[in-house]
Amino acid sequence: MAAVLIGCTSCSTDKQHAAGEHTVAELAELSEVSRSSVYRVRERAAAAGATA
């Protein structure tokens, strides 16, 4: 299921967390991945946004 988080869901996941809709723990549970995976995807998305 990690691929789902890394795929197009990662943008939605980041937006949901930023909007305060879900905690990282909730997003991890919903995506069936660890919290560290959620943080890693958010870091990668932030880095990609900074360079784009």
A tleap script that builds the chain and sets N, CA, C and O, in Angstrom:
source leaprc.protein.ff14SB
mol = sequence {
  NMET ALA ALA VAL LEU ILE GLY CYS THR SER
  CYS SER THR ASP LYS GLN HIE ALA ALA GLY
  GLU HIE THR VAL ALA GLU LEU ALA GLU LEU
  SER GLU VAL SER ARG SER SER VAL TYR ARG
  VAL ARG GLU ARG ALA ALA ALA ALA GLY ALA
  THR CALA
}
set mol.1.N position { 0.805 -1.206 0.000 }
set mol.1.CA position { 0.000 0.000 0.000 }
set mol.1.C position { 0.844 1.263 0.000 }
set mol.1.O position { 0.314 2.350 -0.233 }
set mol.2.N position { 2.134 1.153 0.253 }
set mol.2.CA position { 2.982 2.337 0.262 }
set mol.2.C position { 2.954 3.043 -1.085 }
set mol.2.O position { 3.065 4.267 -1.151 }
set mol.3.N position { 2.807 2.273 -2.158 }
set mol.3.CA position { 2.765 2.870 -3.490 }
set mol.3.C position { 1.583 3.820 -3.623 }
set mol.3.O position { 1.671 4.827 -4.326 }
set mol.4.N position { 0.480 3.508 -2.954 }
set mol.4.CA position { -0.691 4.379 -3.009 }
set mol.4.C position { -0.359 5.722 -2.383 }
set mol.4.O position { -0.733 6.766 -2.917 }
set mol.5.N position { 0.335 5.703 -1.265 }
set mol.5.CA position { 0.712 6.942 -0.598 }
set mol.5.C position { 1.677 7.748 -1.445 }
set mol.5.O position { 1.580 8.974 -1.502 }
set mol.6.N position { 2.602 7.076 -2.098 }
set mol.6.CA position { 3.612 7.757 -2.886 }
set mol.6.C position { 3.038 8.245 -4.209 }
set mol.6.O position { 3.548 9.203 -4.788 }
set mol.7.N position { 1.987 7.599 -4.691 }
set mol.7.CA position { 1.357 8.000 -5.945 }
set mol.7.C position { 0.604 9.304 -5.792 }
set mol.7.O position { 1.010 10.167 -5.014 }
set mol.8.N position { -0.474 9.460 -6.513 }
set mol.8.CA position { -1.197 10.730 -6.511 }
set mol.8.C position { -1.856 11.019 -5.171 }
set mol.8.O position { -2.268 12.153 -4.925 }
set mol.9.N position { -1.963 10.039 -4.313 }
set mol.9.CA position { -2.545 10.267 -2.997 }
set mol.9.C position { -1.654 11.151 -2.146 }
set mol.9.O position { -2.145 11.816 -1.234 }
set mol.10.N position { -0.352 11.176 -2.419 }
set mol.10.CA position { 0.555 11.964 -1.582 }
set mol.10.C position { 0.198 13.441 -1.591 }
set mol.10.O position { 0.320 14.108 -0.564 }
set mol.11.N position { -0.237 13.961 -2.723 }
set mol.11.CA position { -0.644 15.375 -2.784 }
set mol.11.C position { -1.869 15.600 -1.918 }
set mol.11.O position { -1.935 16.565 -1.157 }
set mol.12.N position { -2.821 14.718 -2.036 }
set mol.12.CA position { -4.031 14.812 -1.228 }
set mol.12.C position { -3.702 14.659 0.244 }
set mol.12.O position { -4.250 15.370 1.087 }
set mol.13.N position { -2.808 13.733 0.555 }
set mol.13.CA position { -2.401 13.487 1.932 }
set mol.13.C position { -1.772 14.737 2.526 }
set mol.13.O position { -2.092 15.117 3.653 }
set mol.14.N position { -0.894 15.369 1.792 }
set mol.14.CA position { -0.223 16.577 2.277 }
set mol.14.C position { -1.232 17.694 2.502 }
set mol.14.O position { -1.155 18.408 3.502 }
set mol.15.N position { -2.169 17.848 1.588 }
set mol.15.CA position { -3.186 18.890 1.720 }
set mol.15.C position { -4.082 18.640 2.924 }
set mol.15.O position { -4.439 19.574 3.642 }
set mol.16.N position { -4.450 17.367 3.148 }
set mol.16.CA position { -5.299 17.028 4.288 }
set mol.16.C position { -4.587 17.331 5.599 }
set mol.16.O position { -5.206 17.822 6.543 }
set mol.17.N position { -3.297 17.044 5.663 }
set mol.17.CA position { -2.551 17.313 6.886 }
set mol.17.C position { -2.382 18.811 7.082 }
set mol.17.O position { -2.553 19.319 8.190 }
set mol.18.N position { -2.048 19.513 6.019 }
set mol.18.CA position { -1.842 20.958 6.115 }
set mol.18.C position { -3.129 21.674 6.520 }
set mol.18.O position { -3.092 22.674 7.236 }
set mol.19.N position { -4.256 21.158 6.061 }
set mol.19.CA position { -5.543 21.777 6.382 }
set mol.19.C position { -6.026 21.398 7.775 }
set mol.19.O position { -7.039 21.915 8.246 }
set mol.20.N position { -5.310 20.505 8.429 }
set mol.20.CA position { -5.699 20.083 9.768 }
set mol.20.C position { -6.807 19.053 9.771 }
set mol.20.O position { -7.412 18.798 10.812 }
set mol.21.N position { -7.087 18.447 8.606 }
set mol.21.CA position { -8.156 17.460 8.516 }
set mol.21.C position { -7.769 16.142 9.189 }
set mol.21.O position { -8.616 15.467 9.774 }
set mol.22.N position { -6.486 15.778 9.105 }
set mol.22.CA position { -6.013 14.523 9.674 }
set mol.22.C position { -4.631 14.714 10.272 }
set mol.22.O position { -3.847 15.540 9.804 }
set mol.23.N position { -4.344 13.952 11.299 }
set mol.23.CA position { -2.990 13.930 11.848 }
set mol.23.C position { -2.140 12.987 11.006 }
set mol.23.O position { -2.671 12.215 10.208 }
set mol.24.N position { -0.835 13.047 11.181 }
set mol.24.CA position { 0.058 12.141 10.464 }
set mol.24.C position { -0.275 10.700 10.829 }
set mol.24.O position { -0.266 9.822 9.966 }
set mol.25.N position { -0.570 10.453 12.101 }
set mol.25.CA position { -0.914 9.095 12.544 }
set mol.25.C position { -2.179 8.600 11.845 }
set mol.25.O position { -2.249 7.442 11.435 }
set mol.26.N position { -3.165 9.462 11.708 }
set mol.26.CA position { -4.402 9.068 11.024 }
set mol.26.C position { -4.149 8.785 9.547 }
set mol.26.O position { -4.669 7.813 8.999 }
set mol.27.N position { -3.351 9.635 8.904 }
set mol.27.CA position { -3.035 9.422 7.491 }
set mol.27.C position { -2.272 8.122 7.292 }
set mol.27.O position { -2.505 7.400 6.323 }
set mol.28.N position { -1.360 7.825 8.212 }
set mol.28.CA position { -0.602 6.582 8.126 }
set mol.28.C position { -1.536 5.385 8.243 }
set mol.28.O position { -1.413 4.414 7.496 }
set mol.29.N position { -2.460 5.460 9.176 }
set mol.29.CA position { -3.402 4.361 9.357 }
set mol.29.C position { -4.302 4.204 8.135 }
set mol.29.O position { -4.539 3.086 7.678 }
set mol.30.N position { -4.798 5.305 7.611 }
set mol.30.CA position { -5.658 5.257 6.430 }
set mol.30.C position { -4.932 4.686 5.208 }
set mol.30.O position { -5.529 3.980 4.395 }
set mol.31.N position { -3.642 4.998 5.090 }
set mol.31.CA position { -2.849 4.550 3.951 }
set mol.31.C position { -2.160 3.212 4.197 }
set mol.31.O position { -1.530 2.650 3.301 }
set mol.32.N position { -2.288 2.711 5.428 }
set mol.32.CA position { -1.677 1.440 5.818 }
set mol.32.C position { -0.164 1.451 5.664 }
set mol.32.O position { 0.434 0.497 5.167 }
set mol.33.N position { 0.443 2.551 6.100 }
set mol.33.CA position { 1.899 2.691 6.117 }
set mol.33.C position { 2.305 3.240 7.485 }
set mol.33.O position { 1.447 3.599 8.291 }
set mol.34.N position { 3.600 3.304 7.742 }
set mol.34.CA position { 4.084 3.845 9.006 }
set mol.34.C position { 4.042 5.371 8.974 }
set mol.34.O position { 3.986 5.983 7.908 }
set mol.35.N position { 4.070 5.969 10.162 }
set mol.35.CA position { 4.115 7.433 10.235 }
set mol.35.C position { 5.373 7.970 9.574 }
set mol.35.O position { 5.344 9.020 8.933 }
set mol.36.N position { 6.479 7.250 9.731 }
set mol.36.CA position { 7.719 7.722 9.109 }
set mol.36.C position { 7.591 7.760 7.588 }
set mol.36.O position { 8.195 8.613 6.938 }
set mol.37.N position { 6.816 6.851 7.021 }
set mol.37.CA position { 6.588 6.880 5.569 }
set mol.37.C position { 5.832 8.139 5.168 }
set mol.37.O position { 6.133 8.750 4.143 }
set mol.38.N position { 4.857 8.524 5.974 }
set mol.38.CA position { 4.097 9.744 5.684 }
set mol.38.C position { 5.025 10.950 5.740 }
set mol.38.O position { 4.991 11.806 4.857 }
set mol.39.N position { 5.858 11.017 6.783 }
set mol.39.CA position { 6.808 12.130 6.895 }
set mol.39.C position { 7.777 12.155 5.712 }
set mol.39.O position { 8.082 13.223 5.182 }
set mol.40.N position { 8.260 10.982 5.299 }
set mol.40.CA position { 9.196 10.913 4.170 }
set mol.40.C position { 8.546 11.443 2.898 }
set mol.40.O position { 9.160 12.215 2.162 }
set mol.41.N position { 7.317 11.036 2.637 }
set mol.41.CA position { 6.615 11.493 1.432 }
set mol.41.C position { 6.401 13.002 1.490 }
set mol.41.O position { 6.544 13.687 0.478 }
set mol.42.N position { 6.057 13.525 2.669 }
set mol.42.CA position { 5.863 14.972 2.810 }
set mol.42.C position { 7.160 15.728 2.576 }
set mol.42.O position { 7.161 16.786 1.948 }
set mol.43.N position { 8.275 15.183 3.083 }
set mol.43.CA position { 9.574 15.825 2.871 }
set mol.43.C position { 9.935 15.843 1.389 }
set mol.43.O position { 10.409 16.854 0.871 }
set mol.44.N position { 9.707 14.717 0.712 }
set mol.44.CA position { 10.016 14.644 -0.723 }
set mol.44.C position { 9.153 15.619 -1.512 }
set mol.44.O position { 9.635 16.285 -2.428 }
set mol.45.N position { 7.881 15.700 -1.153 }
set mol.45.CA position { 6.980 16.616 -1.847 }
set mol.45.C position { 7.406 18.062 -1.642 }
set mol.45.O position { 7.351 18.869 -2.570 }
set mol.46.N position { 7.833 18.388 -0.422 }
set mol.46.CA position { 8.289 19.749 -0.126 }
set mol.46.C position { 9.554 20.066 -0.910 }
set mol.46.O position { 9.698 21.166 -1.442 }
set mol.47.N position { 10.471 19.105 -0.981 }
set mol.47.CA position { 11.725 19.300 -1.710 }
set mol.47.C position { 11.452 19.456 -3.199 }
set mol.47.O position { 12.074 20.292 -3.854 }
set mol.48.N position { 10.542 18.674 -3.735 }
set mol.48.CA position { 10.207 18.761 -5.150 }
set mol.48.C position { 9.527 20.088 -5.457 }
set mol.48.O position { 9.744 20.665 -6.522 }
set mol.49.N position { 8.710 20.571 -4.533 }
set mol.49.CA position { 8.034 21.856 -4.723 }
set mol.49.C position { 9.005 23.005 -4.654 }
set mol.49.O position { 8.811 24.017 -5.329 }
set mol.50.N position { 10.036 22.879 -3.863 }
set mol.50.CA position { 11.016 23.941 -3.709 }
set mol.50.C position { 11.909 24.058 -4.936 }
set mol.50.O position { 12.402 25.141 -5.251 }
set mol.51.N position { 12.116 22.944 -5.627 }
set mol.51.CA position { 12.981 22.960 -6.789 }
set mol.51.C position { 12.217 23.174 -8.087 }
set mol.51.O position { 12.815 23.436 -9.131 }
set mol.52.N position { 10.899 23.063 -8.019 }
set mol.52.CA position { 10.095 23.182 -9.249 }
set mol.52.C position { 9.855 24.627 -9.612 }
set mol.52.O position { 9.198 24.911 -10.614 }
savepdb mol mol.pdb
quit
